Amino acid sequence: MRKSVIARKLRRVDTALDKAIDKNETAGAVILARMPREGEVLEHAAVRGLAAARPERLPMRRDTVFDLASLTKPLATATAVMLLVSEGRVDLDDPVAKHLPHFAEREKEAVTIRHLLSHSSGLKPWRPFHEVLLEREKKTGQRLRATPEARDMVIDRVCRSKLVHEPGAAAVYGDLDFIVLGALVEAVAGEPLDHFCTARIFGPLGMRDTRFLHNTATGGPLSEAERRSFAATENCPWRDRIVWGEVHDPNASVMGGVAGHAGLFAPADDVMRFALALLDVWHGRSDALPRDTLRAFSERQAIPDGSDWALGWDTPTEGASSSGSHFSKRSIGHLGFTGTSLWIDLEREAVVVMLTNRIHLVAKKSRFELRPVVHDLVLEAFLADA
């Protein structure tokens, strides 16, 4: 009886997705949800809409590969830092300048790795470095985007920038913290961020189709046939094309596709594999990741008091969370601008992977209210009684 109640309630998830697609809130979506309960594992998968509407019309598939956007922050960069912390190669309270000496410029000596991971460093949240490079290209006639020089310029400018507030005085979500963290991982590990993440995270966790996609001044790495396995994103005005099979984020794009804040691509099943591996470690069933460090990274830092940020992860904000109203306080998650999200209830072991291409054709600045709706519908079904 309970199974039929749960199944009926889960159909509401599919209905909500269909309505959102009909209203052009997103072109398509893949939702994977899972929660153990009373000796069984409850699961739901929904695949809806289109992976691309232009330049080709392609249906969404469960194995469609998405631009994860800012899910790069927790899945790649924060996890890489976590590994370095567990190995004693860095300490969370190390000054960033210990590992990136030029970061100390303009009175940033007090900024720590913990500040960067909790978005409390005082760095400006975002700067349009792609516009700077476009302007230089106009003046010089030289192609600069996606060159090693462009990547070095972005990292150098962030490291040499001034703070907008004292470290720890406020938590302001942004990208520049994680651009620095990506560079820090490379400096400490002595290898590119994507190589480190593939060897130490994606490979060991079985995330076979997860990767950064390099782009160069002459184009991306994919053939036309390969591109059809990806979800398309924005009709980009400064690139003058549909962004498809290459990173959408403008700063990650001009950096060559590999950055600490964006650039990661994966299908929904790989994101679920990451979440389940994390839960196994957190509950002591696996040593695939360092358990004590993982638990430390999942704790709210309260920098400053009242901040909901853990280390590289968000936690539910009461009454205003994209996770909806049913994920417990012991939950962690993150969003991506392209329409991606991952929420993990560490106590209930509930996971919802929600990958959409909401900015396909038109970049939207809304809160994308479909997220909390879907999360509430899933949890209401999984927690339903007969």
N, C-alpha and C positions, 0 to 999 in steps of 0.2 A: 504493500500500500504506500509506504513512504517513498519507494522508488518512483512510483507513478506521480506522486505529488512533486517530487524533485524534477522529474522530466517535464512535467507541465510548466513548472515555474521557469525552467531553463529555456523553454521556447520563447519566453518573454525577452530573453537576450537577443535571440535571432530577430524578433519583431522590432526591437529597438534599433538594431543595426540596419534593417531594411528601411525603416522610417528615416534614419539619418542619411542613408544613401539617396533616398527619394528626394530629400530636402537639400541635396548637394552639400551636406556638411562634410562628407568624405566620399571619395570615389569607391573605396572598398576597405575591407578589414579582415584580419585573421585574429581570432580570439582563442586562446587556450587557457583553460582553468582546471585546477586540480586541488583536492583537499581530502586527506584521510579522515574517516569518521566511522567509529564503532566497528572496526575490523575490516572495513572496505575502503576502496579509494574511489571517490566521486570525481568524475571528469566531464568536461564539456569542451567541444571544439566547434567553432563557427567560422565558416569561410564565405564571405559575401562580397559582391560587387566586382569592381574592375581593378586590376593591377595597373592598367594604363588605359586611358581614353584617347589620348593623342601621344605620339603620331600614329600609333596603332591601337586598336581596341582589343585588349587582352583580358580574359577573366582572371580574377584572383584565384590563387591556388594555395593550399596549405604550405607548400614549400617555397612560395614567393619570398624573395630576399628583399629586405627593407633597409633603407637608410635609417639606422637607429638614432642618429643625431646625438642628443645629450645623454642617451643611455651609454654612450662611450665613456662618460665620466665614471660611473660606478663599475661597469662590467670590465673595462680595460684599465683605465688610469688608476683609479682608487685601489683596485685589486692588485695592480702592479706595485703600488706604494706599500700596500699591506704585506706583500711578500718580502719586500726590502726591509720593512720594519721587523718582521718576524726573524729575519736572518741577521739582525743587528747592523745592517749596512747603513741604515738611517734611523733616527729617533724622531717621534712625532713632534717633539719640542726642540728639535734642531732649528736654528735659524736657517732660512732658505739660502742665505748667502754663504753658508758653510759649504754648500754643494754647487752653487751658482754664484761665484764671487761678485760678478757685476750687478747682481740683484740688490746689493747693499746701497747702491747709488740712491740719492735723493731721500735719505733718512728712512730706509726700509730695513735697517739692521735687525729690528725687533720682530719682523714678520717670521712666523714659524711654519713648518709643514702642516701642523694642526690648523693654523689659521687658513691656509689655502684650502684644505679639505673641507672645512666648515664654512667656507665663503665669508670669513670674517677678517680677511687680510687687510682690507682697506683699498685694494686695487679697484680701479674703475671696472664696472661689470663687463663692458663691451666697448670696442672701438672698431670702426670700419676700415680695417687695414686694406681690404680689397680695393676700396676707393682710392687710397693713397697710391697703390700699385697701378691702378688704371690710369691715374693722372700722370704718373711717371712714364708710363708707356706712351701716352699721347705726346709727351714732351720729347722723349728720346727716340721714339719709333722702334724701341727694342721690346721684345716680349719678355716680361718679367714674371708673370704669374706661373705658379707651380714649378719654379726653379729652386734649386738649393739656396740661391741668394735671397729669394723672396721669403723662404722659410726662416732663414737666419735673421732677416730683417724684422719679421714679426716677433720672433722670440726676443730679439735684442731690444726692440722698442718697448715690449711689455716689461722686461726686466729692468729697464732704465727709466720707467715711468714713475711719476710721483703718486703718493697715496691720496685718496679723497677723504679718508677718515683714519683715525688711529687704529692700529691693529686691535681687534677684539671689541671695538666700540659699537659695531653694528654687524649684522649678517645680511649681506646683499648678494643674492644669487647672480652669478655671471660666468662668463667663459674665460676671462683672463687668468683667474686662479689656476684653472686646469691646463691652460696653455703652458704656464710655468711648471706645473707638476709633470707634464709630459716631458718637458726638457730636463727636469730634474731626474726622472727615471732614466733617461738616456745617459745623462752624465754619470750617474752612480753605477748603472748596469754596464755601461760601456758598449751599448749596442742600440740600434733604432728601436723605438717604442713598439712598432708593429712586430718586429722579430721577437722581442722579449715576451709580448703578450701571446703570440702564437705558440712559442715554445713552453711557456710557463703556465698559461691559463687555458687557452682555447684547445690546444692539443690534449693535455692531460684530462680535461673535463669532457672530451668527446664532442666538442663544438666544431664539427667538421666543416661546416659551411660559413663560419664566422671569420671575417677578415677585414682589414683596412684595404681600400682600393686606391692605389696610387694613381694620380694623374700627372701628366707632364705638360710642358709648354706646347707640345705637339698633339696632345690628346690623351684619352684614357686607355685602360688596359683591355677593354672588352670588345669582342666582335659583336656584330649586329645580332647574331643568333644568341650569344651569351646574354646580351642585354635584355632579352625577352623573359628571362627568369627573375628580373627585378621589378619592384614597384616603382613607377614613375613619380616624380615629385613636381616641383614648381616649374611653371613657364617663366624662366628667369630673364628679366629685362636686360641685365648687363652681360649675360652670356648669349642672349638672343636665341634661346632654344629651350625645349623641354629638358629638364635635368633628369637623366634616366641612366642608372648604372654608374653614376659618379656622385660624389658627395655634394649635398645641397648647401651646407653651411658655407657662406662666402669666405670666411677667414681660413677654414680648413681647406677649402678649394685652392686658394692662392698659396697655401703652405704645401701643396702637393698631395693632399688627401689623407695625410697622417698627422694627427694632432691630439693633444690630451683632452680636448673638449668635445670633439666630433670627428667623424670619419669612419666609424665602425658600421659594418653591414652584417646582417644575419637573418635567417628565417625564424619563425616563431618557435619551432621545436628546439633550436639551439639556445634561445633565450630561456626556455623552460628547463633545459638541461642544466644551465648555469644556476637557476634558482633552486632546483632540486639538489644539486651538488652542495650549494651553500647551506641548505637546510640539513642535509646529512652531516655536514661538518659541525654546524651549530649545535645539533643534538647529540654529537659524539658518536655517530655511526660511521664516520669516514675521516681520514686524515689527508684528503686531497688538497685542503687548504689549512693554514695554521689556525686552529680553533680559538685559542685565547685572543689572538690578534683580531680575528673576525668578530668575535663578541665585543671587543673594544671598539671596533669600527662601527658597530651597529648601535652604539649608545649615543643618545643625544648629548651634545657637548655643552649646551647652554652658554655659548659664546656669541653675544652676551646673554644674560638671563632672559629666558623667554624664547630663545631661538629654537626652532624645531630640527635644525640640521644635526645629523650624525656626521661621520667622516666619509664623505663622498656619497652619502645617502640622505634622502629626505625621510621624515617620519610624519605620521598623520597630524595635520593641524585640525584641532577640534572644531567641527562645524564648517570647515572651509577646505577640506582636503580632496584632491583628485581621486583619492582612494575610496571616496564615499563615506558612509557613516558606520560601516560594520567591521572594518579592519581594526584589530586591537591596537592598543598603544605600543605593543611590542611588535610593530611592523616597520618595514623599511621599503622604500620605493624610489622611483625617479621617472621623469617624463622626458620626452624628446619633442622638439618643435615640429618635426615632420608628422607627428601624430602617433608616436610610440609611447608605451609606458610599461612598467613592470612594478607590481606590488606583491610583497611577500609578508604574510603574517607569520612571524617566527614562532609564536605559541601554537596556533591552530594548524600550522604548516599549510595554510591556504596560499595558493599562487594564482595570480591572474596576469597573463601576458596579453597585452592589447597592442597590436601593430596595425596602424592605418596609414593611408597616404592622403591625409586630410588637406594637404597644401597642393595637391595635384591640380594644375591649371591656375589656381588662385592662391597666393599666400595669405593665410588667415591669421589675424592677431587675437582672436577670441580665446576664451579659456577652454574651448572645446568641451562643452558640458556633457557630451556623450560619455566621457570617462567615468565620472562618479555614478552616472546612471547604470552603466554596465557593471561596475564593481558592486553596486548595491544589489542589482538583480542576481548576479552570480552568488553572492554570499547569502542572500535571502533564500535562494534555492538550496544551496548546500546545507544551510542550517535549519531547513524546514522540518517540521514534525508531521507525522501522518495525520 
